[in-house]
Amino acid sequence: MIRSDPAEIAAGHLAAGRVAEARTIYENLLRAEPTHVRALCGLGTIALGGGETARALELIGHAVAIAPTDGKTVGNLGVAYLAQNKLAEAEDCFRRALDLEPGQPALHANFATALLARGDRATALKAQSRAVELAPDSAVQRYNLGNLLAATGQTAKAAEAYGATLDIDPGHVGALNNLSVLHKQAGNLDEAEALLDEALLHDPMNPELLANHADILLQRGQGERALETMRRAAGLAPGQATLRLALGSMLLELGRLSEAGQELAAAMRGAPENADIALALSRLLRRQNQLDGAQAAADRAVKLSGKPSAAEVLAIELLLMRGRYVDAWEKLDALEALSPMPITEPDLSDSADLSDTEIRLVAIDAATSVFATRFVPALAARGAELTVICPPVLARLFASIPGVARAVPTPDLQLAALGADGVPTLILDALPRRLRGTPNNPATTLPSFAIQPAADATVQDPLIRRVGLWWEGPGPGPGLLEALAGLPMVKIVALQTGPLRDHALGRLTELGITDRGEAIADFRDLAAAIREVDVLIAPDGLVAHLGGSLEVETWVLVGRDGSWYWPGETQTSPWYPASRAFRQCPDGAWTVALEALRTALTTAPDAPVDGPLTGDPA
């Protein structure tokens, strides 16, 4: 008669999710034999699954002390160290385990996980590829390879690996889910939802699958269904902080700020060291205009993440929104030092003599460059000979900056080539940082461009307010036309160019809106057209900066997360005194802002405006 091994029976229970049965057998084995290695490892694995990482480390460490040459046991100790984020110790365990048992695919896979966590992507990929070589018919190892490739940004190869996983195991829920995520990220929502539906057929109560389905529903604009599905996911795993984070983030996206705060606070209680939760709390507080609290949360997220991340960018934006410009510039200096530009930068310190020094200014981001032009005359005043390198569409505009000798249109900018000749070169976008710029220092004078209005600017009824509209960007889009057409004593002039203008031409005619876009070939022409109007209305972006830089009264549609150029709840900007902000509601609607625009346009130009033009926070 063949007797069953109790440790094998316990392992079977554990693999099937019958934790209580497995624990009972393992504990009985230890009572009978306190040095039973498999029982110690089994209980350590159970402790690890329950989040008791210290207990797991103690149990498995004891097993390794008893059996230091058992590769599987040493590998289990590596898994316990990995769970505690002790990456060096984990890597050491996996290397020792592989020396003992080099033919174990699972050890290579765990080794790859540790290497990836330590930032060694190339070696991690080699380790996981070796696991696949040792077990080519293993869906688990193909799936692990897909996860590693996805984590390193190799999405096409990751999709192939997930496809190979499904060839072996068509019902592999993880592969279906992760392949769905890749399709979702690529904007292929139909394919993503079909894969997710298949996964849910196999595991309908899986919280992660439901959370991903909720995200797809949200992207499809089905907010209430998305929220219902996400609540269900979080309810199935109430102790899982990441799901509370996902629910809180969805509530934030839907503008339900009080509820979002409750969920994110619960998530933080469950995982106080989670950087993503701290980052989400910062975004919530920013949207509520609680900028000091948002700053504290963002700084905590930076500390917890331990590396450059989205939290670092948000922390810098919040410093700028709070008017702490020099602190923000210093943090940006530190970030740039991690990946310096391949150019020779000039010394801009106050003691540096710039007389007759040739300096090239390179425009990278159009909106940021237009904002930065206010600081260019400060360089010219110190005797520098300035050349601007920019996209062709900006060249004629930037040639009009006072103090610029020439603007060179460059369709295919190569920074490395510019750095090769040794000519002092600055990124124009970074000029405010390099000069430690504030709204009042160095002293600047608007307008930033020497642009005259077109000839017909004098041929207009002085009682009619001419309003220029540009709707490309993060705003209500063509809805701006519908909202503002037909107002008394207001002449609407559409300045939009490109495909958005083409799509709106018929509606412009129906609404009686004058089209100026056809005559605008570049931003020099647009600037001249802006100079013709009394008021420019545009979303926060390049054209709003252009209007402000021309010192034309500019009414800016500012998104619900705010903007450091138009910070806080005030209407005005410290950078553009002739501008006013009209803010999006927390739920993403522009209704309040559009109504405020209509009211402002039908109010006498010199009449005061009370309070911020925004929707009430939820």
Backbone torsions as a table, in degrees:
resi	resn	phi	psi	omega
1	MET	NA	129.4	-179.5
2	ILE	-88.2	125.5	179.2
3	ARG	-94.8	137.2	179.6
4	SER	-75.8	143.5	176.8
5	ASP	-79.2	119.9	-179.6
6	PRO	-56.8	-36.7	179.2
7	ALA	-64.0	-36.8	176.9
8	GLU	-66.2	-41.9	178.6
9	ILE	-61.6	-44.5	179.2
10	ALA	-61.8	-42.1	179.1
11	ALA	-61.8	-38.2	177.3
12	GLY	-63.8	-43.6	176.7
13	HIS	-59.5	-44.6	-177.2
14	LEU	-64.5	-41.9	179.3
15	ALA	-63.5	-30.5	-179.1
16	ALA	-88.6	2.0	178.6
17	GLY	86.4	7.6	179.4
18	ARG	-90.3	75.2	-171.2
19	VAL	-66.1	-42.9	-176.8
20	ALA	-60.9	-44.1	179.8
21	GLU	-63.7	-42.4	179.2
22	ALA	-63.5	-43.3	-178.6
23	ARG	-61.3	-42.7	-179.4
24	THR	-58.8	-46.9	-179.4
25	ILE	-63.6	-46.3	-179.1
26	TYR	-61.5	-43.0	180.0
27	GLU	-63.7	-40.1	176.8
28	ASN	-62.4	-40.6	178.3
29	LEU	-62.0	-41.2	-179.2
30	LEU	-69.4	-34.0	176.9
31	ARG	-63.7	-37.6	179.4
32	ALA	-77.6	-32.7	-176.6
33	GLU	-145.6	91.8	-174.3
34	PRO	-59.3	-15.4	-179.2
35	THR	-106.0	21.4	-179.3
36	HIS	-69.2	107.7	-172.4
37	VAL	-62.7	-45.6	-176.4
38	ARG	-67.7	-34.0	177.3
39	ALA	-67.8	-42.4	177.3
40	LEU	-60.8	-44.4	179.5
41	CYS	-65.6	-40.7	-179.5
42	GLY	-62.7	-45.4	178.0
43	LEU	-67.1	-33.6	175.5
44	GLY	-63.7	-39.9	178.2
45	THR	-65.2	-39.7	177.4
46	ILE	-64.1	-43.7	178.0
47	ALA	-61.3	-40.4	179.1
48	LEU	-62.2	-43.0	178.9
49	GLY	-64.4	-26.9	178.3
50	GLY	-91.8	8.5	177.8
51	GLY	82.9	5.4	179.6
52	GLU	-89.5	71.7	-172.6
53	THR	-67.6	-35.9	179.7
54	ALA	-65.2	-43.1	178.1
55	ARG	-64.0	-40.2	178.3
56	ALA	-61.3	-44.1	-179.2
57	LEU	-62.7	-39.4	179.1
58	GLU	-63.7	-48.0	-177.0
59	LEU	-66.0	-48.5	-176.7
60	ILE	-72.2	-33.2	175.4
61	GLY	-61.4	-38.5	176.0
62	HIS	-62.9	-42.0	178.8
63	ALA	-62.0	-41.2	179.8
64	VAL	-66.4	-37.2	177.7
65	ALA	-61.9	-32.1	179.8
66	ILE	-79.6	-39.2	-176.0
67	ALA	-129.0	71.2	-174.8
68	PRO	-69.4	-12.7	-179.6
69	THR	-104.2	9.8	177.2
70	ASP	-90.3	107.2	-174.3
71	GLY	-59.3	-40.2	-178.7
72	LYS	-64.4	-40.5	179.8
73	THR	-66.8	-43.8	177.4
74	VAL	-62.0	-37.8	177.0
75	GLY	-64.1	-37.6	177.0
76	ASN	-62.7	-36.4	176.0
77	LEU	-63.9	-37.2	175.7
78	GLY	-61.0	-39.4	178.2
79	VAL	-63.2	-40.8	178.7
80	ALA	-64.1	-42.6	176.4
81	TYR	-63.2	-38.3	179.5
82	LEU	-61.5	-39.7	179.4
83	ALA	-64.9	-27.2	177.6
84	GLN	-91.5	5.3	-179.0
85	ASN	62.9	26.6	174.4
86	LYS	-92.8	81.6	-166.5
87	LEU	-71.0	-39.0	-179.8
88	ALA	-63.6	-43.9	178.9
89	GLU	-64.7	-39.5	179.0
90	ALA	-62.8	-46.7	-179.6
91	GLU	-60.5	-41.5	179.4
92	ASP	-61.6	-42.0	179.1
93	CYS	-62.7	-44.5	-177.7
94	PHE	-66.6	-36.6	177.4
95	ARG	-64.4	-43.5	178.3
96	ARG	-63.0	-42.9	-178.8
97	ALA	-63.4	-39.5	-179.6
98	LEU	-70.8	-30.4	174.2
99	ASP	-63.8	-34.6	-178.6
100	LEU	-80.3	-39.7	-176.2
101	GLU	-138.7	75.6	-174.9
102	PRO	-68.9	-11.8	-177.3
103	GLY	-95.7	12.2	-178.4
104	GLN	-92.9	109.9	-178.5
105	PRO	-58.3	-39.0	-177.6
106	ALA	-62.8	-35.0	178.1
107	LEU	-66.2	-41.9	177.0
108	HIS	-62.3	-39.4	-179.4
109	ALA	-66.5	-43.4	178.4
110	ASN	-67.0	-36.4	175.6
111	PHE	-60.6	-42.0	178.7
112	ALA	-61.9	-39.9	179.1
113	THR	-61.9	-44.0	179.5
114	ALA	-64.6	-42.3	-180.0
115	LEU	-63.7	-41.6	179.1
116	LEU	-62.8	-42.0	179.3
117	ALA	-63.0	-28.6	179.0
118	ARG	-88.2	-0.2	176.2
119	GLY	90.9	4.5	-179.8
120	ASP	-93.0	79.4	-173.7
121	ARG	-68.3	-40.3	-175.9
122	ALA	-63.7	-47.2	-179.8
123	THR	-69.0	-35.0	177.4
124	ALA	-60.3	-43.8	-180.0
125	LEU	-64.2	-38.5	177.4
126	LYS	-63.6	-41.6	-178.9
127	ALA	-64.4	-44.7	-179.2
128	GLN	-70.6	-34.7	176.2
129	SER	-63.4	-35.8	176.6
130	ARG	-65.6	-37.9	177.5
131	ALA	-61.2	-39.6	178.6
132	VAL	-67.9	-39.2	178.3
133	GLU	-61.4	-40.1	-179.1
134	LEU	-73.3	-25.7	-178.7
135	ALA	-137.3	68.8	-173.9
136	PRO	-64.2	-21.6	-179.7
137	ASP	-99.6	13.1	-179.5
138	SER	-91.1	116.2	176.2
139	ALA	-63.1	-34.7	-179.1
140	VAL	-60.7	-46.1	-176.9
141	GLN	-73.0	-33.9	173.5
142	ARG	-63.4	-41.0	178.9
143	TYR	-64.0	-44.1	176.9
144	ASN	-59.1	-39.1	178.4
145	LEU	-63.7	-42.8	176.9
146	GLY	-58.9	-42.8	179.3
147	ASN	-63.0	-41.1	179.4
148	LEU	-65.8	-43.1	179.2
149	LEU	-64.7	-40.3	178.0
150	ALA	-64.4	-40.3	-179.2
151	ALA	-65.9	-25.6	-180.0
152	THR	-98.6	11.4	174.9
153	GLY	80.7	9.9	179.7
154	GLN	-93.7	72.0	-169.0
155	THR	-67.2	-37.5	-179.6
156	ALA	-64.3	-44.6	178.4
157	LYS	-68.4	-34.2	177.2
158	ALA	-62.7	-42.7	178.6
159	ALA	-61.5	-39.1	177.1
160	GLU	-62.3	-42.5	-179.2
161	ALA	-65.8	-40.3	177.4
162	TYR	-66.1	-36.8	176.7
163	GLY	-62.6	-41.3	177.8
164	ALA	-64.7	-36.3	176.2
165	THR	-60.4	-44.3	-177.8
166	LEU	-72.1	-26.0	174.2
167	ASP	-63.8	-36.7	179.8
168	ILE	-79.9	-43.3	-177.4
169	ASP	-134.9	90.7	-175.7
170	PRO	-59.5	-20.2	-179.7
171	GLY	-101.7	19.1	-179.1
172	HIS	-67.7	106.8	-172.4
173	VAL	-63.8	-41.6	-179.5
174	GLY	-62.2	-42.2	179.8
175	ALA	-67.6	-41.7	176.8
176	LEU	-59.9	-44.7	-178.8
177	ASN	-65.2	-48.5	-175.4
178	ASN	-70.3	-33.6	174.2
179	LEU	-66.8	-35.6	174.8
180	SER	-61.4	-42.0	179.3
181	VAL	-61.7	-42.0	178.9
182	LEU	-61.8	-42.6	177.8
183	HIS	-65.0	-38.7	179.2
184	LYS	-63.0	-43.9	179.5
185	GLN	-63.5	-29.5	178.9
186	ALA	-85.2	-0.3	179.8
187	GLY	84.5	8.0	179.6
188	ASN	-91.0	74.6	-171.2
189	LEU	-68.4	-33.4	179.5
190	ASP	-63.6	-48.0	178.8
191	GLU	-63.5	-40.7	-179.4
192	ALA	-61.9	-43.7	-177.7
193	GLU	-70.1	-35.9	178.8
194	ALA	-63.0	-43.7	178.4
195	LEU	-64.7	-39.9	-179.6
196	LEU	-68.1	-37.9	176.2
197	ASP	-60.7	-39.9	178.1
198	GLU	-64.4	-42.5	179.3
199	ALA	-63.8	-39.5	-179.1
200	LEU	-68.5	-26.1	174.5
201	LEU	-63.6	-35.6	-178.8
202	HIS	-82.7	-30.2	-175.8
203	ASP	-146.7	75.5	-172.1
204	PRO	-68.8	-14.9	-178.3
205	MET	-107.8	20.5	-179.2
206	ASN	-80.3	116.2	-176.1
207	PRO	-60.9	-38.2	-178.7
208	GLU	-65.2	-40.7	178.2
209	LEU	-63.3	-43.3	179.9
210	LEU	-64.8	-38.1	178.7
211	ALA	-63.9	-41.6	178.2
212	ASN	-67.2	-36.6	176.8
213	HIS	-63.9	-40.1	178.3
214	ALA	-60.5	-40.1	-179.8
215	ASP	-64.9	-38.8	177.2
216	ILE	-64.6	-42.7	178.6
217	LEU	-60.6	-39.8	178.7
218	LEU	-63.7	-42.4	178.6
219	GLN	-65.4	-26.6	176.9
220	ARG	-82.3	1.1	178.8
221	GLY	83.9	13.1	-179.3
222	GLN	-100.0	71.2	-171.8
223	GLY	-59.8	-46.9	-176.0
224	GLU	-67.6	-42.3	176.6
225	ARG	-63.5	-39.4	179.0
226	ALA	-61.6	-45.3	-178.2
227	LEU	-65.6	-41.0	177.9
228	GLU	-60.7	-43.0	-179.9
229	THR	-67.9	-39.9	179.3
230	MET	-67.7	-37.9	176.3
231	ARG	-61.8	-39.0	178.4
232	ARG	-63.8	-42.2	178.9
233	ALA	-60.8	-47.7	-179.1
234	ALA	-64.7	-34.8	179.3
235	GLY	-66.9	-28.8	179.4
236	LEU	-74.6	-20.4	179.9
237	ALA	-139.5	69.3	-172.6
238	PRO	-61.9	-21.4	-179.8
239	GLY	-92.3	2.1	-176.7
240	GLN	-90.4	106.9	-173.8
241	ALA	-62.9	-33.2	-177.7
242	THR	-65.2	-32.3	177.7
243	LEU	-73.9	-35.8	174.1
244	ARG	-64.6	-36.7	175.1
245	LEU	-62.2	-45.7	180.0
246	ALA	-62.4	-40.4	178.9
247	LEU	-66.6	-44.4	178.3
248	GLY	-61.9	-39.8	179.7
249	SER	-66.3	-37.1	178.5
250	MET	-68.2	-40.6	176.7
251	LEU	-62.6	-37.8	177.0
252	LEU	-63.1	-44.5	179.4
253	GLU	-61.6	-35.4	-178.9
254	LEU	-84.0	-0.4	176.5
255	GLY	82.6	12.7	-179.8
256	ARG	-96.3	77.4	-165.0
257	LEU	-70.6	-38.2	-179.5
258	SER	-63.5	-46.0	178.5
259	GLU	-65.2	-38.9	177.8
260	ALA	-59.1	-43.0	179.4
261	GLY	-60.6	-40.5	179.5
262	GLN	-63.3	-45.3	-178.3
263	GLU	-68.1	-41.1	-179.3
264	LEU	-68.8	-34.9	176.2
265	ALA	-64.9	-40.7	177.1
266	ALA	-64.0	-40.2	178.2
267	ALA	-63.1	-41.1	-179.8
268	MET	-66.0	-36.4	176.8
269	ARG	-64.2	-35.5	-179.4
270	GLY	-77.2	-28.7	-178.0
271	ALA	-143.7	74.2	-173.7
272	PRO	-64.7	-15.8	-178.8
273	GLU	-102.2	14.0	-177.4
274	ASN	-85.8	115.9	-177.4
275	ALA	-66.0	-34.9	-178.5
276	ASP	-65.5	-35.5	178.5
277	ILE	-68.9	-43.1	177.3
278	ALA	-60.6	-39.2	178.8
279	LEU	-64.7	-43.4	178.9
280	ALA	-64.0	-38.9	176.5
281	LEU	-62.3	-39.0	178.3
282	SER	-62.5	-43.0	179.3
283	ARG	-63.7	-38.9	177.4
284	LEU	-62.5	-48.7	-178.2
285	LEU	-64.9	-35.0	176.6
286	ARG	-63.2	-43.3	-179.3
287	ARG	-66.4	-28.0	176.6
288	GLN	-85.0	3.3	-179.4
289	ASN	63.4	25.4	172.4
290	GLN	-94.3	76.6	-166.8
291	LEU	-70.4	-33.6	178.5
292	ASP	-65.1	-45.9	177.8
293	GLY	-64.4	-39.1	177.6
294	ALA	-61.5	-39.9	178.9
295	GLN	-63.0	-44.7	-179.5
296	ALA	-61.6	-41.8	-179.7
297	ALA	-67.8	-40.6	178.8
298	ALA	-65.1	-42.1	178.5
299	ASP	-62.4	-37.4	177.8
300	ARG	-66.5	-40.5	178.2
301	ALA	-61.3	-39.7	177.7
302	VAL	-62.1	-45.2	-179.3
303	LYS	-63.3	-41.0	-177.9
304	LEU	-71.6	-35.9	-178.5
305	SER	-72.2	-33.9	175.4
306	GLY	71.9	9.7	179.9
307	LYS	-155.9	161.7	177.9
308	PRO	-55.5	133.7	-173.4
309	SER	-158.3	-177.9	175.9
310	ALA	-60.5	-29.8	179.0
311	ALA	-63.5	-38.0	179.0
312	GLU	-63.3	-42.8	179.3
313	VAL	-63.8	-44.6	179.8
314	LEU	-64.0	-41.3	179.7
315	ALA	-60.0	-38.8	179.1
316	ILE	-69.7	-42.8	177.8
317	GLU	-58.9	-39.8	-179.4
318	LEU	-67.7	-37.7	174.2
319	LEU	-59.0	-42.6	179.0
320	LEU	-66.1	-41.5	178.7
321	MET	-63.5	-30.1	-179.7
322	ARG	-88.4	3.9	177.2
323	GLY	78.8	12.8	178.6
324	ARG	-94.5	69.0	-170.4
325	TYR	-65.7	-45.8	-175.9
326	VAL	-63.7	-41.1	176.9
327	ASP	-59.9	-41.4	179.6
328	ALA	-64.8	-43.1	-179.2
329	TRP	-62.8	-38.1	179.4
330	GLU	-64.6	-40.3	177.8
331	LYS	-67.0	-37.5	176.2
332	LEU	-65.4	-35.9	175.1
333	ASP	-57.8	-44.3	-178.2
334	ALA	-64.9	-39.2	177.9
335	LEU	-65.3	-43.2	-178.8
336	GLU	-64.5	-32.4	-178.8
337	ALA	-62.9	-21.7	179.3
338	LEU	-73.2	-26.8	177.6
339	SER	-145.8	76.2	-174.8
340	PRO	-64.4	149.4	178.0
341	MET	-71.8	146.4	-179.2
342	PRO	-83.3	55.7	-178.0
343	ILE	-135.0	163.2	176.7
344	THR	-97.6	107.3	-175.7
345	GLU	-90.2	140.8	179.0
346	PRO	-79.5	160.6	173.5
347	ASP	-78.9	119.5	-179.9
348	LEU	-108.1	11.9	179.4
349	SER	-60.4	157.7	-176.3
350	ASP	-58.2	-29.7	-177.1
351	SER	-83.8	-10.0	-176.7
352	ALA	-74.3	136.0	177.5
353	ASP	-91.0	113.3	-178.9
354	LEU	-100.0	8.1	-177.1
355	SER	-56.8	126.7	178.1
356	ASP	57.7	19.3	177.2
357	THR	-84.4	124.0	176.4
358	GLU	-76.5	124.3	178.7
359	ILE	-129.4	128.3	174.6
360	ARG	-96.1	135.1	175.8
361	LEU	-110.7	121.5	-174.8
362	VAL	-107.0	120.2	179.0
363	ALA	-86.6	122.1	179.1
364	ILE	-103.3	-68.0	177.4
365	ASP	-94.1	125.9	-172.2
366	ALA	-61.6	-47.5	-176.7
367	ALA	-64.3	-45.9	-179.0
368	THR	-65.5	-35.7	178.7
369	SER	-66.0	-42.3	178.6
370	VAL	-61.3	-42.9	176.6
371	PHE	-59.5	-42.1	-174.1
372	ALA	-70.8	-16.5	-176.5
373	THR	-61.3	-22.4	179.7
374	ARG	-61.3	-23.4	-177.0
375	PHE	-92.8	-7.3	-176.7
376	VAL	-64.2	-43.8	179.8
377	PRO	-58.1	-26.5	178.7
378	ALA	-64.8	-34.3	175.6
379	LEU	-71.6	-43.6	-179.8
380	ALA	-61.5	-35.6	-179.5
381	ALA	-66.0	-19.3	178.0
382	ARG	-92.5	9.0	173.3
383	GLY	94.7	3.2	-178.8
384	ALA	-72.2	144.5	174.2
385	GLU	-97.0	114.8	-166.3
386	LEU	-107.9	131.9	172.5
387	THR	-122.5	133.9	177.9
388	VAL	-104.1	128.8	174.0
389	ILE	-103.3	122.3	-172.1
390	CYS	-154.3	166.5	173.4
391	PRO	-59.7	149.4	-176.8
392	PRO	-55.3	-34.3	-176.3
393	VAL	-67.9	-15.7	179.6
394	LEU	-105.1	-7.7	-168.6
395	ALA	-61.4	-49.1	-177.3
396	ARG	-66.2	-34.2	177.3
397	LEU	-65.5	-48.6	-176.1
398	PHE	-71.5	-21.6	174.8
399	ALA	-66.6	-17.6	-179.0
400	SER	-91.7	2.6	178.4
401	ILE	-69.7	126.1	177.8
402	PRO	-56.6	128.2	178.8
403	GLY	96.9	-7.9	178.3
404	VAL	-89.4	127.1	-179.0
405	ALA	-76.7	-37.5	-178.2
406	ARG	-161.1	155.1	172.8
407	ALA	-122.0	126.3	-175.1
408	VAL	-106.3	112.9	177.7
409	PRO	-69.3	126.5	-176.2
410	THR	-133.6	100.0	-175.9
411	PRO	-68.9	-30.6	-176.8
412	ASP	-125.9	85.8	-174.0
413	LEU	-73.7	130.2	176.8
414	GLN	-124.7	101.4	-177.1
415	LEU	-62.3	-38.5	-178.6
416	ALA	-60.5	-38.5	179.2
417	ALA	-66.3	-38.5	178.6
418	LEU	-66.3	-34.9	-178.0
419	GLY	-73.6	-16.8	-173.2
420	ALA	-73.2	-25.8	-173.9
421	ASP	-91.3	-4.2	175.4
422	GLY	79.2	0.6	178.4
423	VAL	-70.3	130.8	-179.9
424	PRO	-54.1	128.5	-173.4
425	THR	-137.3	137.6	177.2
426	LEU	-125.1	145.9	168.1
427	ILE	-78.4	118.6	-177.0
428	LEU	-57.6	-39.4	-179.3
429	ASP	-57.0	-31.2	-175.8
430	ALA	-90.0	1.3	-175.9
431	LEU	-59.9	-41.3	177.0
432	PRO	-57.5	-39.4	178.8
433	ARG	-68.7	-45.6	-177.5
434	ARG	-62.4	-32.5	179.9
435	LEU	-93.1	3.4	-175.9
436	ARG	53.0	48.2	-173.6
437	GLY	-69.4	144.2	170.3
438	THR	-131.7	173.2	178.8
439	PRO	-57.3	-22.4	-176.2
440	ASN	-117.3	-0.3	-176.5
441	ASN	-149.3	128.8	-6.8
442	PRO	-66.6	157.2	-177.5
443	ALA	-58.2	129.9	179.6
444	THR	-125.9	155.4	179.2
445	THR	-129.1	124.8	173.5
446	LEU	-91.4	152.3	3.3
447	PRO	-75.7	157.5	179.7
448	SER	-82.5	-13.0	-176.0
449	PHE	-127.6	140.8	177.4
450	ALA	-90.2	79.9	-176.3
451	ILE	-120.9	129.6	176.7
452	GLN	-96.3	147.6	175.7
453	PRO	-66.3	158.8	177.7
454	ALA	-64.2	164.5	-172.1
455	ALA	-61.0	-31.7	-175.0
456	ASP	-83.5	6.0	-178.6
457	ALA	-63.8	-24.4	-179.1
458	THR	-86.4	-11.0	-176.8
459	VAL	-97.7	79.1	179.9
460	GLN	-156.3	153.9	178.5
461	ASP	-72.7	120.5	-177.2
462	PRO	-64.7	-17.2	179.4
463	LEU	-86.1	-12.2	-179.7
464	ILE	-96.8	126.2	178.4
465	ARG	-84.9	120.1	178.7
466	ARG	-89.8	123.2	-174.3
467	VAL	-121.2	118.3	177.5
468	GLY	-89.3	134.9	-179.8
469	LEU	-116.4	134.9	170.1
470	TRP	-133.2	123.6	-172.6
471	TRP	-116.0	1.0	176.3
472	GLU	-73.1	132.3	179.5
473	GLY	127.5	-175.4	-176.1
474	PRO	-75.7	84.4	-179.4
475	GLY	-156.5	-159.7	-178.9
476	PRO	-77.2	-1.3	178.0
477	GLY	66.2	-145.2	-179.3
478	PRO	-62.0	-14.6	175.3
479	GLY	-58.0	-22.0	176.6
480	LEU	-61.9	-38.4	179.2
481	LEU	-63.4	-48.4	-177.5
482	GLU	-61.6	-39.6	-174.4
483	ALA	-70.4	-32.1	-171.0
484	LEU	-106.4	-8.0	-179.4
485	ALA	-68.7	147.0	172.1
486	GLY	81.2	10.7	179.3
487	LEU	-75.8	140.8	-178.9
488	PRO	-66.9	143.2	176.5
489	MET	60.2	26.4	179.3
490	VAL	-130.4	129.0	174.7
491	LYS	-109.6	114.9	-179.2
492	ILE	-87.6	130.4	178.9
493	VAL	-121.1	116.9	178.7
494	ALA	-81.0	121.2	179.8
495	LEU	-102.3	-5.2	-175.8
496	GLN	-60.1	143.1	177.0
497	THR	-121.7	175.9	172.4
498	GLY	77.0	-161.6	-175.8
499	PRO	-59.4	-35.1	-179.9
500	LEU	-63.9	-36.8	175.0
501	ARG	-65.2	-46.1	-178.0
502	ASP	-57.7	-42.3	-178.5
503	HIS	-68.0	-26.1	-174.3
504	ALA	-97.2	-2.5	-171.9
505	LEU	-56.2	-45.9	-179.7
506	GLY	-60.9	-42.7	-179.0
507	ARG	-69.3	-33.7	176.9
508	LEU	-58.8	-43.9	179.1
509	THR	-63.1	-45.3	-179.2
510	GLU	-61.7	-36.1	-177.1
511	LEU	-87.7	-3.9	-180.0
512	GLY	72.7	31.0	-178.5
513	ILE	-97.8	131.5	179.9
514	THR	-72.4	131.8	179.3
515	ASP	-98.7	119.9	175.3
516	ARG	-110.1	-4.6	-173.2
517	GLY	-62.0	-32.0	-176.7
518	GLU	-62.9	-29.7	-176.8
519	ALA	-88.7	2.5	-175.5
520	ILE	-103.9	112.7	-177.7
521	ALA	-99.2	-26.9	-179.1
522	ASP	-154.2	-173.2	-175.1
523	PHE	-76.6	-16.9	171.6
524	ARG	-67.5	-43.3	176.6
525	ASP	-64.9	-40.0	179.6
526	LEU	-63.7	-40.4	178.9
527	ALA	-61.3	-42.1	178.5
528	ALA	-63.9	-39.0	178.4
529	ALA	-67.2	-37.8	177.4
530	ILE	-64.2	-37.6	179.2
531	ARG	-63.7	-19.1	-179.9
532	GLU	-77.1	-23.4	-170.8
533	VAL	-95.0	161.7	176.2
534	ASP	-83.6	-34.6	-178.1
535	VAL	-138.9	135.6	171.5
536	LEU	-107.8	133.0	175.1
537	ILE	-118.1	125.4	-176.7
538	ALA	-157.1	154.8	172.3
539	PRO	-68.0	158.4	174.6
540	ASP	-55.3	120.1	-176.8
541	GLY	161.7	-160.1	-173.2
542	LEU	-56.0	-49.6	-174.3
543	VAL	-69.5	-35.4	175.4
544	ALA	-63.1	-42.1	176.9
545	HIS	-63.5	-38.1	179.8
546	LEU	-64.6	-44.9	177.6
547	GLY	-60.6	-45.7	178.7
548	GLY	-63.2	-38.9	-179.5
549	SER	-69.4	-23.7	176.5
550	LEU	-86.1	-2.4	-178.4
551	GLU	62.9	28.1	171.0
552	VAL	-86.7	142.3	177.1
553	GLU	-59.4	119.0	-172.8
554	THR	-124.4	124.7	178.8
555	TRP	-106.0	118.9	-167.6
556	VAL	-109.2	129.9	173.8
557	LEU	-85.4	109.6	-173.5
558	VAL	-104.9	130.6	-179.0
559	GLY	-63.7	166.2	-172.7
560	ARG	-66.9	-17.3	176.9
561	ASP	-86.8	-2.5	177.9
562	GLY	80.3	-179.8	-177.8
563	SER	-152.9	137.7	-178.3
564	TRP	-71.9	-14.7	174.3
565	TYR	-76.4	-30.0	176.5
566	TRP	-128.8	74.3	-166.5
567	PRO	-82.5	165.9	172.4
568	GLY	59.1	-151.8	-178.6
569	GLU	-100.1	2.3	-179.5
570	THR	-74.5	156.8	178.0
571	GLN	-82.9	-32.4	-172.5
572	THR	-89.1	169.1	179.2
573	SER	-119.3	137.9	175.6
574	PRO	-67.3	-17.1	-177.6
575	TRP	-94.4	-31.0	-175.9
576	TYR	-129.5	87.6	-175.8
577	PRO	-59.4	-25.1	-177.8
578	ALA	-88.5	12.6	-176.8
579	SER	-110.5	161.7	175.5
580	ARG	-139.6	146.8	-177.5
581	ALA	-105.8	137.4	174.9
582	PHE	-123.0	115.4	-163.5
583	ARG	-102.0	143.9	175.9
584	GLN	-67.5	148.2	176.7
585	CYS	-73.3	157.3	179.9
586	PRO	-57.8	-28.8	-179.4
587	ASP	-83.9	3.5	177.7
588	GLY	95.5	-7.1	-179.3
589	ALA	-78.1	152.1	177.7
590	TRP	-109.1	10.4	-173.5
591	THR	-57.9	-48.6	-177.4
592	VAL	-64.9	-42.5	-179.8
593	ALA	-64.1	-41.8	-179.8
594	LEU	-65.8	-39.4	178.0
595	GLU	-66.4	-37.6	177.1
596	ALA	-65.1	-37.3	176.6
597	LEU	-63.1	-45.0	179.4
598	ARG	-59.8	-43.9	-179.7
599	THR	-63.6	-44.3	-178.5
600	ALA	-63.6	-36.6	-178.2
601	LEU	-72.6	-26.5	-179.5
602	THR	-96.9	6.1	176.3
603	THR	-99.6	147.4	178.7
604	ALA	-54.1	138.3	-173.9
605	PRO	-53.5	-32.6	-176.7
606	ASP	-93.7	2.5	-178.0
607	ALA	-70.9	141.4	179.6
608	PRO	-71.3	154.6	176.7
609	VAL	-117.0	129.2	-177.0
610	ASP	-93.8	127.3	171.0
611	GLY	73.6	172.7	179.4
612	PRO	-72.8	144.8	178.1
613	LEU	-92.1	89.4	-173.8
614	THR	-157.1	168.5	172.1
615	GLY	-83.9	154.7	178.7
616	ASP	-69.5	139.4	176.3
617	PRO	-68.7	144.6	179.1
618	ALA	-78.0	NA	NA
